[in-house]
Amino acid sequence: MELHKNNLKNTSLSIVVPAHNEEDSIQPFYDAVTEQIQNIDAIVYFHFIDDGSTDHTLDKIKYISDKDSNVHYVSFSRKFGKEAAMYAGMQQASGDYVAIMDVDLQDPPELLPKMFDMVSGEDWEVIGTRRINRGSRYKLRSFFAKLFYKLINKVSESRLVAGERDYRIMKRNVVSAILLLGESQRFSRGIFSWVGFRTKYLAFDNIERYKGKTSWTFWGLIKYAIDGIVSFSTLPLAFVTGLGLFSFTLSLLGALVIIVRAIVDKSTSVAGWPSMVTIMLFISGIQLLSLGVIGRYISAVFLEVKHRPIYIKKEEK
């Protein structure tokens, strides 16, 4: 029985749900969201995006889809990442409003009715969410997350809200604007901010995963942060340029000191080789750092100019 289908409703909401190896969470997620959308005055569609799962995630999705014609899915040929899954979901979604949710139930379904009521009014075009804590087990991640938000807000024109999640509901015009940005190196939270529109954030406390373990590692999050900075700021390039100018100025001052010292006291001309080695290592370190930063931007350009698809579909319904 399709509990949430109501042909008398003329407004539609599409819920995009990326999933990778989440076989234990698919049914509980569907049940929890189905219970909440009874309070939403719209026809609700699910769009599950199977991101190359190697377990029975796709089978669980197909089982639900066979029973509910409002449940659709896209399965990737391999894992392309959550960014690609969200993009694919927004492409597939046809609703007047589009929501993005994680399947692990860390995005509270009970917020959905309130979010929909707010976004369907005139005041807001996007209703997002932000997590105000990560729990006592993730103090180190919380520290670096706060540091990242402070850093990217200083170096980028796009403003990110501390603790913001991908969990949000957007009007159709917002989704259309996001889909105009077809870059393969995607940082969706920056894109959400870059396109603009009136946005309101709802805060909630940390919720543990329903089952399983997150696929995000600490170093994976570091890489994600670097991708975000590279995608939305050129300040690192300006920084290494400043380092170059600084080291060049120091070298001129050092040369001037050596010349003056050699004129005043010729006996000191061979002294100071330890400091010279230190200076050489310092300059070499600056050069390698600069090459690394420049190389990161070049690699981003290299990947973009290939024009490879963001994802490849294996099957869909």
BALOBA-1460 file (C-alpha; in Angstrom, 3 decimals):
// residues 317
<rec num="1" residu="m" x="0.000" y="0.000" z="0.000"/>
<rec num="2" residu="e" x="1.388" y="3.440" z="-0.947"/>
<rec num="3" residu="l" x="0.701" y="5.374" z="2.199"/>
<rec num="4" residu="h" x="1.992" y="8.693" z="0.925"/>
<rec num="5" residu="k" x="0.361" y="8.758" z="-2.503"/>
<rec num="6" residu="n" x="-2.505" y="11.189" z="-2.866"/>
<rec num="7" residu="n" x="-3.710" y="12.046" z="-6.377"/>
<rec num="8" residu="l" x="-5.609" y="15.071" z="-5.086"/>
<rec num="9" residu="k" x="-2.364" y="16.840" z="-4.296"/>
<rec num="10" residu="n" x="-0.893" y="18.995" z="-7.044"/>
<rec num="11" residu="t" x="2.477" y="19.783" z="-5.415"/>
<rec num="12" residu="s" x="5.321" y="17.285" z="-5.484"/>
<rec num="13" residu="l" x="8.413" y="16.729" z="-3.346"/>
<rec num="14" residu="s" x="11.326" y="14.599" z="-4.543"/>
<rec num="15" residu="i" x="13.641" y="13.185" z="-1.882"/>
<rec num="16" residu="v" x="17.158" y="12.391" z="-3.131"/>
<rec num="17" residu="v" x="18.871" y="9.671" z="-1.081"/>
<rec num="18" residu="p" x="22.517" y="8.774" z="-1.849"/>
<rec num="19" residu="a" x="23.475" y="5.312" z="-0.577"/>
<rec num="20" residu="h" x="26.675" y="3.279" z="-0.555"/>
<rec num="21" residu="n" x="26.727" y="-0.101" z="1.214"/>
<rec num="22" residu="e" x="23.728" y="0.790" z="3.392"/>
<rec num="23" residu="e" x="21.687" y="-2.430" z="3.121"/>
<rec num="24" residu="d" x="20.702" y="-2.329" z="6.808"/>
<rec num="25" residu="s" x="19.457" y="1.259" z="6.651"/>
<rec num="26" residu="i" x="17.316" y="1.311" z="3.492"/>
<rec num="27" residu="q" x="14.089" y="-0.117" z="4.926"/>
<rec num="28" residu="p" x="14.273" y="1.703" z="8.309"/>
<rec num="29" residu="f" x="14.942" y="4.965" z="6.479"/>
<rec num="30" residu="y" x="11.996" y="4.458" z="4.135"/>
<rec num="31" residu="d" x="9.701" y="3.566" z="7.024"/>
<rec num="32" residu="a" x="10.781" y="6.557" z="9.133"/>
<rec num="33" residu="v" x="10.413" y="9.060" z="6.287"/>
<rec num="34" residu="t" x="7.086" y="7.565" z="5.132"/>
<rec num="35" residu="e" x="5.708" y="8.087" z="8.620"/>
<rec num="36" residu="q" x="6.688" y="11.774" z="8.590"/>
<rec num="37" residu="i" x="5.505" y="12.653" z="5.091"/>
<rec num="38" residu="q" x="1.917" y="11.933" z="6.076"/>
<rec num="39" residu="n" x="2.077" y="15.486" z="7.424"/>
<rec num="40" residu="i" x="3.301" y="16.968" z="4.138"/>
<rec num="41" residu="d" x="0.724" y="18.334" z="1.704"/>
<rec num="42" residu="a" x="2.431" y="17.037" z="-1.437"/>
<rec num="43" residu="i" x="2.963" y="13.902" z="-3.485"/>
<rec num="44" residu="v" x="6.326" y="12.562" z="-2.318"/>
<rec num="45" residu="y" x="8.777" y="10.651" z="-4.521"/>
<rec num="46" residu="f" x="11.926" y="8.865" z="-3.416"/>
<rec num="47" residu="h" x="15.016" y="8.867" z="-5.628"/>
<rec num="48" residu="f" x="17.584" y="6.436" z="-4.231"/>
<rec num="49" residu="i" x="21.044" y="6.705" z="-5.798"/>
<rec num="50" residu="d" x="23.064" y="3.526" z="-5.379"/>
<rec num="51" residu="d" x="26.688" y="4.667" z="-5.449"/>
<rec num="52" residu="g" x="28.265" y="1.419" z="-6.628"/>
<rec num="53" residu="s" x="27.364" y="-0.585" z="-3.527"/>
<rec num="54" residu="t" x="28.951" y="-4.024" z="-3.154"/>
<rec num="55" residu="d" x="26.402" y="-5.370" z="-0.658"/>
<rec num="56" residu="h" x="22.621" y="-5.827" z="-1.036"/>
<rec num="57" residu="t" x="21.764" y="-2.116" z="-0.986"/>
<rec num="58" residu="l" x="20.376" y="-2.148" z="-4.528"/>
<rec num="59" residu="d" x="18.302" y="-5.280" z="-3.837"/>
<rec num="60" residu="k" x="16.718" y="-3.582" z="-0.810"/>
<rec num="61" residu="i" x="15.902" y="-0.521" z="-2.913"/>
<rec num="62" residu="k" x="14.393" y="-2.640" z="-5.677"/>
<rec num="63" residu="y" x="12.243" y="-4.478" z="-3.154"/>
<rec num="64" residu="i" x="10.731" y="-1.197" z="-1.944"/>
<rec num="65" residu="s" x="10.408" y="0.160" z="-5.485"/>
<rec num="66" residu="d" x="8.436" y="-2.924" z="-6.578"/>
<rec num="67" residu="k" x="5.891" y="-2.219" z="-3.832"/>
<rec num="68" residu="d" x="5.762" y="1.566" z="-4.178"/>
<rec num="69" residu="s" x="5.622" y="3.177" z="-7.625"/>
<rec num="70" residu="n" x="6.747" y="6.484" z="-6.106"/>
<rec num="71" residu="v" x="10.157" y="4.998" z="-5.296"/>
<rec num="72" residu="h" x="12.730" y="5.352" z="-8.076"/>
<rec num="73" residu="y" x="16.408" y="4.569" z="-8.216"/>
<rec num="74" residu="v" x="19.616" y="4.991" z="-10.199"/>
<rec num="75" residu="s" x="22.473" y="2.538" z="-9.823"/>
<rec num="76" residu="f" x="26.027" y="3.576" z="-10.735"/>
<rec num="77" residu="s" x="28.456" y="1.300" z="-12.576"/>
<rec num="78" residu="r" x="30.950" y="1.850" z="-9.726"/>
<rec num="79" residu="k" x="31.452" y="4.158" z="-6.775"/>
<rec num="80" residu="f" x="31.604" y="7.774" z="-7.969"/>
<rec num="81" residu="g" x="31.156" y="9.398" z="-4.557"/>
<rec num="82" residu="k" x="28.398" y="11.178" z="-2.705"/>
<rec num="83" residu="e" x="28.864" y="14.405" z="-4.679"/>
<rec num="84" residu="a" x="28.123" y="12.575" z="-7.925"/>
<rec num="85" residu="a" x="25.178" y="10.780" z="-6.279"/>
<rec num="86" residu="m" x="23.602" y="14.053" z="-5.154"/>
<rec num="87" residu="y" x="24.060" y="15.537" z="-8.632"/>
<rec num="88" residu="a" x="22.485" y="12.469" z="-10.258"/>
<rec num="89" residu="g" x="19.593" y="12.606" z="-7.815"/>
<rec num="90" residu="m" x="18.888" y="16.258" z="-8.539"/>
<rec num="91" residu="q" x="18.968" y="15.468" z="-12.263"/>
<rec num="92" residu="q" x="16.463" y="12.663" z="-11.822"/>
<rec num="93" residu="a" x="14.176" y="14.534" z="-9.421"/>
<rec num="94" residu="s" x="11.198" y="16.221" z="-11.058"/>
<rec num="95" residu="g" x="9.387" y="17.559" z="-8.004"/>
<rec num="96" residu="d" x="8.423" y="21.167" z="-7.379"/>
<rec num="97" residu="y" x="10.607" y="20.826" z="-4.282"/>
<rec num="98" residu="v" x="13.709" y="18.677" z="-3.884"/>
<rec num="99" residu="a" x="15.146" y="17.374" z="-0.620"/>
<rec num="100" residu="i" x="18.510" y="15.702" z="-0.020"/>
<rec num="101" residu="m" x="18.851" y="13.251" z="2.874"/>
<rec num="102" residu="d" x="21.404" y="10.736" z="4.119"/>
<rec num="103" residu="v" x="20.065" y="7.211" z="4.410"/>
<rec num="104" residu="d" x="21.794" y="6.478" z="7.736"/>
<rec num="105" residu="l" x="19.081" y="8.396" z="9.664"/>
<rec num="106" residu="q" x="21.549" y="10.971" z="10.959"/>
<rec num="107" residu="d" x="19.331" y="13.503" z="9.197"/>
<rec num="108" residu="p" x="16.200" y="13.545" z="11.399"/>
<rec num="109" residu="p" x="13.095" y="12.761" z="9.285"/>
<rec num="110" residu="e" x="10.891" y="14.504" z="11.857"/>
<rec num="111" residu="l" x="12.222" y="17.853" z="10.591"/>
<rec num="112" residu="l" x="10.842" y="17.250" z="7.097"/>
<rec num="113" residu="p" x="7.267" y="18.537" z="7.634"/>
<rec num="114" residu="k" x="8.510" y="21.737" z="9.266"/>
<rec num="115" residu="m" x="11.127" y="22.245" z="6.543"/>
<rec num="116" residu="f" x="8.532" y="21.743" z="3.821"/>
<rec num="117" residu="d" x="6.070" y="24.171" z="5.419"/>
<rec num="118" residu="m" x="8.808" y="26.818" z="5.634"/>
<rec num="119" residu="v" x="10.140" y="26.412" z="2.091"/>
<rec num="120" residu="s" x="6.655" y="26.308" z="0.550"/>
<rec num="121" residu="g" x="6.004" y="29.809" z="1.875"/>
<rec num="122" residu="e" x="7.246" y="33.069" z="0.397"/>
<rec num="123" residu="d" x="10.073" y="33.865" z="2.816"/>
<rec num="124" residu="w" x="12.639" y="31.159" z="1.980"/>
<rec num="125" residu="e" x="13.822" y="29.314" z="-1.122"/>
<rec num="126" residu="v" x="16.046" y="26.850" z="0.724"/>
<rec num="127" residu="i" x="15.651" y="25.321" z="4.168"/>
<rec num="128" residu="g" x="18.909" y="23.733" z="5.271"/>
<rec num="129" residu="t" x="20.063" y="22.067" z="8.462"/>
<rec num="130" residu="r" x="23.109" y="22.349" z="10.681"/>
<rec num="131" residu="r" x="24.422" y="19.983" z="13.320"/>
<rec num="132" residu="i" x="25.368" y="21.845" z="16.492"/>
<rec num="133" residu="n" x="27.557" y="19.090" z="17.941"/>
<rec num="134" residu="r" x="29.201" y="15.822" z="16.918"/>
<rec num="135" residu="g" x="29.117" y="14.014" z="20.251"/>
<rec num="136" residu="s" x="31.919" y="13.387" z="22.717"/>
<rec num="137" residu="r" x="33.518" y="10.685" z="20.545"/>
<rec num="138" residu="y" x="34.372" y="13.113" z="17.760"/>
<rec num="139" residu="k" x="36.081" y="15.994" z="19.546"/>
<rec num="140" residu="l" x="39.079" y="15.962" z="17.191"/>
<rec num="141" residu="r" x="36.848" y="15.992" z="14.098"/>
<rec num="142" residu="s" x="34.755" y="18.771" z="15.598"/>
<rec num="143" residu="f" x="37.865" y="20.867" z="16.177"/>
<rec num="144" residu="f" x="39.105" y="20.477" z="12.617"/>
<rec num="145" residu="a" x="35.601" y="20.976" z="11.216"/>
<rec num="146" residu="k" x="35.290" y="24.323" z="13.003"/>
<rec num="147" residu="l" x="38.778" y="25.251" z="11.802"/>
<rec num="148" residu="f" x="37.807" y="24.395" z="8.222"/>
<rec num="149" residu="y" x="34.662" y="26.532" z="8.291"/>
<rec num="150" residu="k" x="36.594" y="29.493" z="9.671"/>
<rec num="151" residu="l" x="39.327" y="29.071" z="7.052"/>
<rec num="152" residu="i" x="37.092" y="28.673" z="4.003"/>
<rec num="153" residu="n" x="34.919" y="31.610" z="5.035"/>
<rec num="154" residu="k" x="38.029" y="33.768" z="5.168"/>
<rec num="155" residu="v" x="39.494" y="32.676" z="1.827"/>
<rec num="156" residu="s" x="36.293" y="32.242" z="-0.215"/>
<rec num="157" residu="e" x="33.410" y="34.440" z="-1.309"/>
<rec num="158" residu="s" x="31.032" y="31.557" z="-0.593"/>
<rec num="159" residu="r" x="29.907" y="31.575" z="3.030"/>
<rec num="160" residu="l" x="29.428" y="28.236" z="4.748"/>
<rec num="161" residu="v" x="27.489" y="27.815" z="7.967"/>
<rec num="162" residu="a" x="29.337" y="25.898" z="10.690"/>
<rec num="163" residu="g" x="27.984" y="22.381" z="10.992"/>
<rec num="164" residu="e" x="25.763" y="22.607" z="7.918"/>
<rec num="165" residu="r" x="24.576" y="19.360" z="6.375"/>
<rec num="166" residu="d" x="23.612" y="18.360" z="2.861"/>
<rec num="167" residu="y" x="20.153" y="17.737" z="4.348"/>
<rec num="168" residu="r" x="17.952" y="20.478" z="2.872"/>
<rec num="169" residu="i" x="14.797" y="21.218" z="0.879"/>
<rec num="170" residu="m" x="15.048" y="23.465" z="-2.172"/>
<rec num="171" residu="k" x="12.593" y="25.018" z="-4.559"/>
<rec num="172" residu="r" x="12.764" y="23.978" z="-8.201"/>
<rec num="173" residu="n" x="14.478" y="27.196" z="-9.362"/>
<rec num="174" residu="v" x="17.316" y="26.592" z="-6.875"/>
<rec num="175" residu="v" x="17.856" y="23.042" z="-8.133"/>
<rec num="176" residu="s" x="17.866" y="24.272" z="-11.739"/>
<rec num="177" residu="a" x="20.575" y="26.797" z="-10.848"/>
<rec num="178" residu="i" x="22.692" y="24.131" z="-9.150"/>
<rec num="179" residu="l" x="22.443" y="21.828" z="-12.163"/>
<rec num="180" residu="l" x="23.856" y="24.598" z="-14.364"/>
<rec num="181" residu="l" x="27.178" y="24.044" z="-12.604"/>
<rec num="182" residu="g" x="28.313" y="20.863" z="-14.347"/>
<rec num="183" residu="e" x="31.861" y="20.754" z="-12.958"/>
<rec num="184" residu="s" x="33.185" y="17.269" z="-12.241"/>
<rec num="185" residu="q" x="35.204" y="18.330" z="-9.181"/>
<rec num="186" residu="r" x="32.171" y="19.116" z="-7.067"/>
<rec num="187" residu="f" x="31.949" y="20.613" z="-3.590"/>
<rec num="188" residu="s" x="28.202" y="20.827" z="-3.138"/>
<rec num="189" residu="r" x="28.119" y="22.832" z="0.067"/>
<rec num="190" residu="g" x="30.114" y="25.544" z="-1.639"/>
<rec num="191" residu="i" x="27.855" y="25.307" z="-4.689"/>
<rec num="192" residu="f" x="24.738" y="25.623" z="-2.512"/>
<rec num="193" residu="s" x="26.155" y="28.854" z="-1.111"/>
<rec num="194" residu="w" x="27.526" y="30.147" z="-4.426"/>
<rec num="195" residu="v" x="24.178" y="30.031" z="-6.271"/>
<rec num="196" residu="g" x="22.669" y="32.242" z="-3.572"/>
<rec num="197" residu="f" x="18.906" y="32.345" z="-2.824"/>
<rec num="198" residu="r" x="17.262" y="33.000" z="0.524"/>
<rec num="199" residu="t" x="18.314" y="30.247" z="2.928"/>
<rec num="200" residu="k" x="17.273" y="29.401" z="6.476"/>
<rec num="201" residu="y" x="19.087" y="26.833" z="8.626"/>
<rec num="202" residu="l" x="17.491" y="24.666" z="11.308"/>
<rec num="203" residu="a" x="19.774" y="23.350" z="14.066"/>
<rec num="204" residu="f" x="19.660" y="19.855" z="15.580"/>
<rec num="205" residu="d" x="21.768" y="17.770" z="17.957"/>
<rec num="206" residu="n" x="24.019" y="15.001" z="16.739"/>
<rec num="207" residu="i" x="22.288" y="11.702" z="15.957"/>
<rec num="208" residu="e" x="24.270" y="8.472" z="15.729"/>
<rec num="209" residu="r" x="24.072" y="6.311" z="12.637"/>
<rec num="210" residu="y" x="21.252" y="3.771" z="12.625"/>
<rec num="211" residu="k" x="23.669" y="0.953" z="11.729"/>
<rec num="212" residu="g" x="27.051" y="0.425" z="10.201"/>
<rec num="213" residu="k" x="30.123" y="2.625" z="10.114"/>
<rec num="214" residu="t" x="30.697" y="5.800" z="8.161"/>
<rec num="215" residu="s" x="32.834" y="5.487" z="5.032"/>
<rec num="216" residu="w" x="34.368" y="8.893" z="5.748"/>
<rec num="217" residu="t" x="37.899" y="8.620" z="7.149"/>
<rec num="218" residu="f" x="39.765" y="11.472" z="8.797"/>
<rec num="219" residu="w" x="42.076" y="11.838" z="5.804"/>
<rec num="220" residu="g" x="39.114" y="11.613" z="3.479"/>
<rec num="221" residu="l" x="37.606" y="14.611" z="5.253"/>
<rec num="222" residu="i" x="40.926" y="16.468" z="4.966"/>
<rec num="223" residu="k" x="40.948" y="15.813" z="1.213"/>
<rec num="224" residu="y" x="37.317" y="16.945" z="0.988"/>
<rec num="225" residu="a" x="38.257" y="20.189" z="2.766"/>
<rec num="226" residu="i" x="41.169" y="20.772" z="0.380"/>
<rec num="227" residu="d" x="38.865" y="20.163" z="-2.590"/>
<rec num="228" residu="g" x="36.478" y="22.758" z="-1.191"/>
<rec num="229" residu="i" x="39.190" y="25.391" z="-0.798"/>
<rec num="230" residu="v" x="40.603" y="24.730" z="-4.276"/>
<rec num="231" residu="s" x="37.118" y="24.853" z="-5.830"/>
<rec num="232" residu="f" x="36.097" y="28.173" z="-4.293"/>
<rec num="233" residu="s" x="39.259" y="30.142" z="-3.592"/>
<rec num="234" residu="t" x="42.464" y="31.215" z="-5.349"/>
<rec num="235" residu="l" x="43.948" y="32.581" z="-2.132"/>
<rec num="236" residu="p" x="46.432" y="29.676" z="-1.777"/>
<rec num="237" residu="l" x="47.974" y="30.776" z="-5.087"/>
<rec num="238" residu="a" x="48.250" y="34.329" z="-3.784"/>
<rec num="239" residu="f" x="49.781" y="32.940" z="-0.589"/>
<rec num="240" residu="v" x="52.588" y="31.089" z="-2.381"/>
<rec num="241" residu="t" x="53.205" y="34.193" z="-4.504"/>
<rec num="242" residu="g" x="53.601" y="36.156" z="-1.283"/>
<rec num="243" residu="l" x="55.997" y="33.518" z="0.054"/>
<rec num="244" residu="g" x="58.063" y="33.873" z="-3.109"/>
<rec num="245" residu="l" x="58.245" y="37.634" z="-2.747"/>
<rec num="246" residu="f" x="59.116" y="37.273" z="0.935"/>
<rec num="247" residu="s" x="61.959" y="34.824" z="0.289"/>
<rec num="248" residu="f" x="63.262" y="36.970" z="-2.589"/>
<rec num="249" residu="t" x="63.322" y="40.026" z="-0.319"/>
<rec num="250" residu="l" x="65.160" y="38.052" z="2.354"/>
<rec num="251" residu="s" x="67.745" y="36.931" z="-0.199"/>
<rec num="252" residu="l" x="68.395" y="40.543" z="-1.244"/>
<rec num="253" residu="l" x="68.818" y="41.595" z="2.378"/>
<rec num="254" residu="g" x="71.099" y="38.616" z="3.012"/>
<rec num="255" residu="a" x="73.239" y="39.472" z="-0.001"/>
<rec num="256" residu="l" x="73.533" y="43.059" z="1.227"/>
<rec num="257" residu="v" x="74.622" y="41.878" z="4.696"/>
<rec num="258" residu="i" x="77.247" y="39.538" z="3.210"/>
<rec num="259" residu="i" x="78.693" y="42.292" z="1.011"/>
<rec num="260" residu="v" x="78.869" y="44.810" z="3.864"/>
<rec num="261" residu="r" x="80.361" y="42.233" z="6.236"/>
<rec num="262" residu="a" x="82.982" y="41.198" z="3.682"/>
<rec num="263" residu="i" x="84.016" y="44.838" z="3.240"/>
<rec num="264" residu="v" x="84.147" y="45.581" z="6.955"/>
<rec num="265" residu="d" x="85.724" y="42.306" z="8.171"/>
<rec num="266" residu="k" x="87.206" y="40.057" z="5.487"/>
<rec num="267" residu="s" x="88.020" y="37.303" z="8.007"/>
<rec num="268" residu="t" x="84.324" y="36.401" z="8.376"/>
<rec num="269" residu="s" x="83.727" y="35.619" z="4.710"/>
<rec num="270" residu="v" x="83.779" y="31.823" z="5.209"/>
<rec num="271" residu="a" x="81.868" y="31.751" z="8.480"/>
<rec num="272" residu="g" x="78.180" y="30.911" z="8.862"/>
<rec num="273" residu="w" x="77.871" y="27.780" z="6.746"/>
<rec num="274" residu="p" x="75.290" y="26.176" z="9.177"/>
<rec num="275" residu="s" x="73.005" y="29.178" z="8.736"/>
<rec num="276" residu="m" x="73.515" y="28.969" z="4.980"/>
<rec num="277" residu="v" x="72.395" y="25.333" z="4.948"/>
<rec num="278" residu="t" x="69.349" y="26.265" z="7.030"/>
<rec num="279" residu="i" x="68.465" y="29.064" z="4.629"/>
<rec num="280" residu="m" x="68.843" y="26.733" z="1.630"/>
<rec num="281" residu="l" x="66.518" y="24.181" z="3.242"/>
<rec num="282" residu="f" x="64.028" y="26.958" z="4.032"/>
<rec num="283" residu="i" x="64.009" y="28.195" z="0.438"/>
<rec num="284" residu="s" x="63.725" y="24.643" z="-0.913"/>
<rec num="285" residu="g" x="60.781" y="23.990" z="1.387"/>
<rec num="286" residu="i" x="59.008" y="27.111" z="0.125"/>
<rec num="287" residu="q" x="59.598" y="26.008" z="-3.468"/>
<rec num="288" residu="l" x="58.206" y="22.525" z="-2.857"/>
<rec num="289" residu="l" x="55.208" y="23.959" z="-1.008"/>
<rec num="290" residu="s" x="54.542" y="26.356" z="-3.858"/>
<rec num="291" residu="l" x="54.832" y="23.602" z="-6.456"/>
<rec num="292" residu="g" x="52.427" y="21.455" z="-4.435"/>
<rec num="293" residu="v" x="49.793" y="24.204" z="-4.234"/>
<rec num="294" residu="i" x="50.129" y="25.091" z="-7.914"/>
<rec num="295" residu="g" x="50.083" y="21.395" z="-8.825"/>
<rec num="296" residu="r" x="46.802" y="20.923" z="-6.948"/>
<rec num="297" residu="y" x="45.152" y="23.636" z="-9.024"/>
<rec num="298" residu="i" x="46.658" y="22.249" z="-12.230"/>
<rec num="299" residu="s" x="45.332" y="18.777" z="-11.386"/>
<rec num="300" residu="a" x="41.849" y="20.251" z="-10.914"/>
<rec num="301" residu="v" x="42.066" y="21.909" z="-14.331"/>
<rec num="302" residu="f" x="43.445" y="18.683" z="-15.839"/>
<rec num="303" residu="l" x="40.471" y="16.677" z="-14.574"/>
<rec num="304" residu="e" x="37.939" y="19.274" z="-15.705"/>
<rec num="305" residu="v" x="39.233" y="19.580" z="-19.283"/>
<rec num="306" residu="k" x="38.846" y="15.838" z="-19.805"/>
<rec num="307" residu="h" x="35.062" y="16.395" z="-19.708"/>
<rec num="308" residu="r" x="34.468" y="12.970" z="-18.256"/>
<rec num="309" residu="p" x="30.904" y="12.291" z="-17.064"/>
<rec num="310" residu="i" x="30.250" y="12.901" z="-13.382"/>
<rec num="311" residu="y" x="28.740" y="9.423" z="-13.125"/>
<rec num="312" residu="i" x="27.796" y="6.429" z="-15.269"/>
<rec num="313" residu="k" x="24.441" y="4.716" z="-14.845"/>
<rec num="314" residu="k" x="24.194" y="0.948" z="-14.772"/>
<rec num="315" residu="e" x="20.424" y="0.774" z="-14.388"/>
<rec num="316" residu="e" x="17.529" y="2.933" z="-13.282"/>
<rec num="317" residu="k" x="13.805" y="2.977" z="-12.685"/>
